[in-house]
């Protein structure tokens, strides 16, 4: 009886852990209230937020790398950089199986913890997450 209860509890934990994982997609609209510099679903840039960052970027078994722009929607440099980042995303769209272009709005209080964990102190900041030989380089 005790073994079956432990097994049942273990299964429930695995199911719960998998249920809370949230993976971003190209048309994902990030949570939060701030204005976005890029339009989800219309541009070739994936949006990340507090809920999707770790599960998407560090997804187990993922074979592609990420180029991520951390920006603040109020930042003049970020607004000036946006057309170049759009062009970059367009230029590398055929490389999707190798790299994914993504962005996160750090001005939104919703994303505060992820931006802090990634040591984002200036805007825009670019970070690259690369997979080499099945090892993650942060």
C-alpha positions as CSV (number, residue, x, y, z in Angstrom):
1,X,0.0,0.0,0.0
2,X,2.8,2.5,1.0
3,X,4.7,1.7,-2.2
4,X,1.6,2.4,-4.4
5,X,1.0,5.7,-2.6
6,X,4.6,6.8,-3.2
7,X,4.4,5.8,-6.8
8,X,1.1,7.7,-7.2
9,X,2.6,10.8,-5.6
10,X,5.7,10.6,-7.8
11,X,3.6,10.3,-10.9
12,X,1.5,13.3,-9.8
13,X,4.7,15.4,-9.3
14,X,6.0,14.5,-12.8
15,X,2.6,15.4,-14.4
16,X,2.4,18.7,-12.4
17,X,6.0,19.6,-13.3
18,X,5.3,19.0,-17.0
19,X,1.9,20.8,-16.8
20,X,3.4,24.1,-15.6
21,X,6.1,24.3,-18.3
22,X,5.2,27.0,-20.8
23,X,7.0,27.2,-24.1
24,X,6.9,30.3,-26.2
25,X,6.0,30.3,-29.9
26,X,6.2,32.9,-32.7
27,X,2.7,34.1,-32.1
28,X,2.9,34.1,-28.3
29,X,1.8,37.3,-26.7
30,X,3.8,37.8,-23.6
31,X,2.2,38.5,-20.2
32,X,2.6,42.0,-18.7
33,X,1.2,45.4,-19.3
34,X,3.9,47.4,-21.1
35,X,4.0,48.2,-24.8
36,X,5.9,45.9,-27.1
37,X,8.4,47.0,-29.7
38,X,7.7,43.9,-31.9
39,X,4.3,42.5,-32.9
40,X,3.7,38.9,-31.9
41,X,2.6,36.7,-34.8
42,X,3.6,39.3,-37.4
43,X,7.3,39.5,-37.0
44,X,10.0,36.8,-37.1
45,X,10.9,37.5,-33.4
46,X,9.8,35.2,-30.6
47,X,8.6,36.9,-27.4
48,X,9.6,35.7,-24.0
49,X,8.4,36.6,-20.6
50,X,8.8,35.5,-17.0
51,X,6.6,32.4,-17.6
52,X,8.3,31.2,-20.8
53,X,12.0,32.2,-20.6
54,X,13.5,29.2,-18.9
55,X,11.1,26.6,-20.3
56,X,11.7,27.9,-23.9
57,X,15.4,28.8,-23.9
58,X,16.6,25.9,-21.7
59,X,14.1,23.3,-23.0
60,X,15.5,19.8,-22.6
61,X,16.4,18.3,-26.0
62,X,16.3,21.7,-27.8
63,X,18.8,21.7,-30.7
64,X,18.8,25.4,-31.6
65,X,20.5,28.4,-30.1
66,X,18.9,31.7,-29.2
67,X,19.8,35.3,-29.8
68,X,17.9,37.3,-27.3
69,X,17.4,41.1,-27.1
70,X,16.6,42.4,-23.6
71,X,15.0,45.8,-24.1
72,X,13.0,48.5,-22.4
73,X,10.0,49.8,-24.4
74,X,10.7,53.4,-23.2
75,X,14.4,53.3,-24.3
76,X,15.3,55.5,-27.3
77,X,18.3,53.3,-28.1
78,X,16.1,50.2,-28.1
79,X,13.5,51.9,-30.4
80,X,16.3,52.9,-32.8
81,X,17.8,49.4,-32.7
82,X,14.4,47.7,-33.4
83,X,14.5,48.0,-37.3
84,X,18.0,46.5,-37.4
85,X,16.9,43.6,-35.1
86,X,13.9,43.0,-37.4
87,X,16.2,42.9,-40.4
88,X,18.5,40.5,-38.6
89,X,15.5,38.2,-37.8
90,X,14.5,38.4,-41.5
91,X,18.1,37.6,-42.6
92,X,18.4,34.5,-40.4
93,X,14.8,33.1,-40.8
94,X,16.1,30.2,-42.9
95,X,18.4,29.3,-40.0
96,X,15.5,28.5,-37.6
97,X,16.7,25.0,-37.0
98,X,20.1,26.5,-35.9
99,X,19.1,29.7,-34.1
100,X,16.0,31.5,-32.9
101,X,15.7,35.2,-32.6
102,X,13.8,36.3,-29.4
103,X,13.2,39.3,-27.3
104,X,12.1,40.3,-23.7
105,X,10.8,43.6,-22.5
106,X,12.6,44.3,-19.2
107,X,10.7,47.5,-18.6
108,X,7.7,45.4,-17.7
109,X,7.6,44.7,-14.0
110,X,6.3,41.2,-14.9
111,X,9.7,40.2,-16.3
112,X,11.8,41.8,-13.4
113,X,13.1,38.6,-12.0
114,X,14.3,37.1,-15.3
115,X,16.0,40.3,-16.3
116,X,17.7,40.5,-12.9
117,X,18.8,36.9,-13.1
118,X,20.4,37.6,-16.5
119,X,22.3,40.6,-15.2
120,X,20.5,43.1,-17.5
121,X,21.4,46.6,-16.4
122,X,21.5,48.5,-19.7
123,X,19.3,48.5,-22.8
124,X,19.4,47.1,-25.3
125,X,21.4,44.1,-24.2
126,X,22.0,41.1,-26.4
127,X,22.6,37.6,-25.1
128,X,23.3,34.4,-27.0
129,X,22.5,30.9,-25.7
130,X,24.5,28.4,-27.8
131,X,24.4,24.6,-27.9
132,X,27.6,23.0,-28.8
133,X,28.0,19.2,-28.8
134,X,24.9,18.8,-26.6
135,X,26.3,21.2,-23.9
136,X,24.6,24.5,-23.1
137,X,26.8,27.5,-23.0
138,X,25.2,30.5,-21.2
